[in-house]
Every structure is written in structure tokens, then in C-alpha cells.
Amino acid sequence: QVQLVESGGGLVQPGGSLRLSCAASESIFTAGTVGWYRRAPGKQRELVVGITSGGFMNYADFVEGRFTIFRDNDKNTMYLQMNSLKPEDTAVYYCNARGIGKSGPYDYWGQGTQVTVSS
């Protein structure tokens, strides 16, 4: 079982920036599809950005060029750089890794990190 641990959330003013991190207990971010999701209060979880093993990235429309996903494979860590944050970006952010491994399909989630955008 791969463990994913997010960090980097917090309280930030509108227009500010945060960088979220997702550290994996083993190499997982170079295979399958990995990405970030979020769940705002009273809403369903939604995709923020996904990236395939081939490097294809799929950003949600609401990102509007403000967020960037990237990976450090040496550190088994994935990041989400978020700029120009808006109050509507307030949510719990989760990292995800899914695909098909040697033992079959997998779908790993972190515990989430709270992002609050408020003045």
C-alpha cells in the first residue's frame, strides 16, 4: 500500500500563492495517472489537474492558468503551485495516484490538506 501525504495548505489572502506537496512512500508518480483534486464545503470532489505517465496534463477550466503541477521523481513528490488564489479556491486538496500495477489496479489518495483563501 503506497502512502500519500499532502502538506503545504494554509490560510492565504486573495491573490496570494501556495505550493502543495504530495510525498509518496515509494515511486508512484511516473506511472499511471496522478493529479490533484479538491472538495469545497458542500460540494463534490472535483479534479483540479491530472497528468498521465506520458506527460499529458488536464487542467480544470477554473484553473485559468493559475496552477501548475510538477513532479520531482527523485524525491517521490508531486507539487501543485497555486498562484492568484481566489476565495472560491477554498477547499481540501487531495493528491491521487491511480493505474495498473503488478498486483492489479490501484487508486491511492492522500488525507488532504486544507486551503483557505480569505482576507
N, C-alpha and C positions, 0 to 999 in steps of 0.2 A: 504494500500500500504506500503510494507516494504521498508525502505530506506537503501541502502548500501553505505558506504563511505570509499573509499580507502585512504591510506596515506602511507608514507614511501619511495616513489620514490625519485629519485635524480640523481646526477652525481657521478659516481664511476669509478675508474680506472680498467682496466682489471685485473682479479684475485681477485678483491675486493668482498665485501658482502653487501647485503641489506636485510632488513626484511620489507616486505609489510604487511600492516594490512587492514582488511576489517571489519568495525564495522557495525553491523545491528541494526536497530531501535527496533527490537524485536527478540525473539528466532526463528531462522530460520535455523541454521547450523546443527541441529541434525536430520533434516528430509530431505527427498528428496535427490537430488544430488547437491553438492556445489563444487565450484572449481575456478580456475584462468585461464584466457585467456589472450592473448596478440595480439596486432596488430602492426607490424613493418611498417615503412614507405613504401608505395607502395605495401603492401602485405595484404592478407586477415587475418581476425582474426583467431587465432588458439588456440587450447586447450594446456594449459601448464600442468595442473593436475586437475583431478576431484576426488571427494571422495563421496561415497554413504553413506546413513544413517547407513548401516551395516559396514562401515569402509573400504570397498574395494577402493583402490586407483589406479588410472590410470594415470601414468606419460607419457608425450610425450617422444619420443625417444631422442630428442635433450637435454633433461634434464640431462641424463647420470649421475644420482646420485648426481647432484649438488644442487638441490632444494628439500625442504621439506615442505609439507603442514601440518598444525596442527590447532587445534581449542581450544579456551577457552570458553566453553559453559556458564560459569558464567558471562563472560563479553560480550557474544553475538558477539564474534570477531573471525575471521579466519585470519590466517597468512600464508605468503609464505616466508620462509627463503631461500635466494638465495646466494650461495657461488660460488667461482671460476667463476665469471661473465666474459663473453666474449663480444666483441663489437657486435656480432650478436644477443645478448640478448636485445639490444636496442629496445624499443617498449613502447607502452602504455599498461599497465597491468590493467585488469579488473577482478573484482570478480563477481561471478554469483551464484545464488541460484534458483533452479527450482524443481518443483514437483507438487503434487496434494494436495491442502489444503481443508479445509471445504467448501470454496466457489468455488472450482474448481481448474484447473491448474494455476500455477503461474510460472513466469520467470523473476526474478529481476536481474538488473545489476547496478553496481556502475558507477561512472562518469569516472573512470580511473585515473591512476597515471603514470606519465612519468618516465621511467627508461632509463638513458643514460650511456652507458659504453664506455668510451673513455679516452685516455691518453692525 
